[in-house]
Amino acid sequence: MMEEEETKETVCKAETMLKEEIECKAEPCEEGDVTVELLNFKILFNKTLHKITWDSQKSVASLKDHVETLTDVPAEMQKLMYKGLLKDSQSLTEANISNGTKVMLIGSQKKDIVSANKKVKVEVAKASSSTVKKEPLCEQKQHKKIIDQGVPDDAMPAYRNGHESLPEIALFGMKNKVGHKARLTFKLESDEVWISTKERTQKVQMTSIRSVVSEPIKGKEEYHLMGFAFGTTEQSRYWIYWVPAQYVKAIKNTVMGL
């Protein structure tokens, strides 16, 4: 009789342990005093979706180390975007990451960084060998003829000595080098910037832009002129005028993956 009771007790314990193990896999389970919840979400980079399973309480910084092994984008160069820029010190829970979330990664791969650094060194060497001092961009003839037309009537509100994140809408009320109205739309999910005029929309991969230069417009320093370089010569730059100063830093950081 006692042997039968011991057998029933053993079976009962085994069934209980198996049940707890199954529940632990299906739901958050406890390891000691710490509750571990694994999140399943995706990271989009260069039109490729990477499936991620990660501890909800681990930091964004630790996630970046893992993402580097998947994308070859150095952790310190990564910008992870979900309802804004994720901070390294945040846990995934604090960053509002949940099952099914799609996070966007902006950054440059190691091979592209090495290539860009080589090109920059060559360009710097060429610039240092020149003894001719260039006049300010605003004073150069090609820019002055656009600037002298004045601030566009539909220019966005702008101010100096401040920085803002890029708005969710397109930047509008600007002009291109021929004086046509222009706007900029930043498509983070596809790593593109759309340069639009009334006639056409040019969809540009951010990785194809080698540098971004800007300068405050003299007398209207709350606005900048900005050039996107697609090559090594001045002729390869696409110029935009009357860019609100508060967005200049965000544009450069977004395009160059800083």
TITOR-854603 format. One record per residue (C-alpha): x, y, z. Coordinates in steps of 0.02 Angstrom, whole numbers, padded with zeros to 5 digits, always signed. Example, Ala and Ser with C-alpha at 12.3 -4.5 7.8 and 13.67 -1.06 7.14 Angstrom:
+00615-00225+00390+00684-00053+00357
END
This chain:
+00000+00000+00000+00141+00119+00045+00233+00076-00116+00075+00121-00215+00060+00289-00125+00245+00328-00156+00224+00286-00341+00072+00402-00354+00169+00541-00266+00318+00520-00385+00206+00526-00538+00117+00680-00470+00283+00771-00443+00341+00726-00618+00180+00791-00695+00194+00952-00595+00375+00980-00650+00329+00947-00832+00183+01069-00821+00295+01205-00745+00425+01178-00881+00295+01196-01019+00222+01353-00940+00396+01426-00921+00428+01407-01108+00260+01481-01156+00260+01627-01034+00387+01733-00939+00475+01621-00815+00579+01652-00661+00764+01619-00644+00797+01640-00459+00721+01810-00417+00731+01876-00597+00586+01864-00720+00646+01833-00898+00534+01880-01043+00598+01848-01219+00533+01963-01356+00521+01915-01539+00537+02064-01656+00624+02117-01817+00760+02241-01866+00757+02316-02041+00923+02361-02122+00956+02389-02307+00786+02312-02354+00828+02153-02256+00727+02098-02104+00826+02015-01965+00726+01910-01840+00778+01945-01660+00739+01855-01497+00802+01956-01349+00778+01977-01161+00655+02120-01130+00757+02181-00981+00924+02189-01072+00988+02358-01132+00983+02430-01307+01174+02436-01297+01182+02247-01276+01061+02226-01422+01176+02331-01532+01321+02211-01498+01212+02069-01562+01151+02170-01712+01332+02204-01761+01359+02017-01786+01208+02011-01903+01235+02170-02006+01421+02213-01991+01370+02388-01933+01481+02437-01783+01380+02453-01623+01444+02630-01592+01386+02682-01767+01210+02610-01753+01052+02714-01740+00903+02606-01691+00737+02691-01726+00566+02648-01655+00451+02793-01615+00611+02896-01606+00794+02858-01572+00825+02718-01445+00948+02759-01306+01087+02638-01258+01038+02643-01074+00858+02592-01105+00795+02416-01084+00688+02346-01224+00536+02366-01111+00578+02548-01078+00597+02574-01266+00420+02504-01290+00483+02356-01393+00358+02213-01395+00324+02054-01492+00305+02093-01677+00387+02265-01668+00487+02321-01821+00643+02421-01775+00740+02517-01908+00930+02520-01909+01026+02666-01985+01214+02652-02002+01360+02608-02115+01444+02439-02129+01629+02423-02086+01682+02403-02268+01591+02564-02316+01670+02659-02171+01846+02604-02221+01812+02653-02401+01741+02823-02351+01889+02860-02237+02010+02827-02379+01915+02945-02492+01907+03080-02358+02096+03070-02331+02125+03094-02517+02006+03242-02523+02085+03322-02368+02258+03301-02443+02200+03388-02602+02120+03528-02504+02273+03557-02394+02385+03568-02548+02283+03714-02614+02333+03889-02556+02179+03974-02627+02058+04030-02492+01879+03996-02544+01748+04131-02519+01595+04089-02412+01463+03986-02501+01335+04126-02483+01448+04244-02580+01477+04126-02725+01385+04176-02883+01289+04013-02908+01216+04023-02732+01196+04211-02720+01074+04218-02866+00955+04101-02773+00980+04180-02602+00949+04355-02672+00774+04301-02719+00733+04306-02534+00650+04186-02412+00512+04085-02497+00335+04132-02445+00301+03954-02388+00467+03929-02295+00454+03829-02133+00474+03923-01968+00658+03923-01918+00771+03979-01776+00956+03984-01732+01055+03900-01592+00940+03751-01571+00921+03572-01630+00766+03467-01663+00736+03290-01724+00671+03272-01900+00482+03296-01906+00370+03156-01968+00317+03263-02116+00427+03316-02263+00534+03473-02249+00456+03598-02369+00468+03780-02423+00645+03764-02491+00723+03791-02663+00847+03697-02771+00990+03769-02874+00877+03825-03016+00755+03912-02899+00617+03782-02906+00522+03737-02748+00593+03583-02663+00557+03471-02514+00651+03332-02424+00570+03172-02360+00671+03050-02255+00616+02869-02278+00705+02782-02135+00625+02613-02169+00711+02606-02341+00864+02711-02293+00819+02840-02427+00799+03027-02442+00673+03089-02570+00716+03255-02653+00555+03319-02732+00510+03462-02847+00348+03495-02941+00420+03403-03091+00494+03247-03011+00546+03151-02855+00723+03086-02844+00740+02937-02726+00918+02931-02661+00998+02794-02555+01078+02878-02405+01231+02767-02424+01264+02846-02594+01284+03019-02515+01468+03043-02475+01454+03202-02372+01336+03341-02321+01394+03522-02308+01296+03672-02248+01318+03855-02207+01205+03985-02125+01134+04110-02250+01209+04281-02214+01080+04397-02140+00956+04253-02119+01058+04136-02009+00902+04043-01953+00911+03961-02126+01053+03865-02210+01103+03815-02385+01147+03631-02392+01239+03522-02518+01227+03333-02536+01385+03264-02618+01366+03114-02734+01548+03123-02793+01712+03213-02762+01683+03370-02866+01580+03527-02835+01474+03482-02985+01418+03322-02897+01332+03418-02757+01143+03439-02753+01105+03606-02671+00953+03649-02566+00919+03825-02500+00821+03890-02350+00840+03735-02242+00781+03775-02063+00935+03784-01951+00858+03680-01812+00851+03526-01926+01027+03538-02000+01112+03427-01869+00974+03296-01879+00986+03291-02069+01175+03265-02064+01163+03132-01928+01025+03038-02018+01105+03040-02190+01283+03002-02133+01231+02877-01997+01317+02973-01857
END
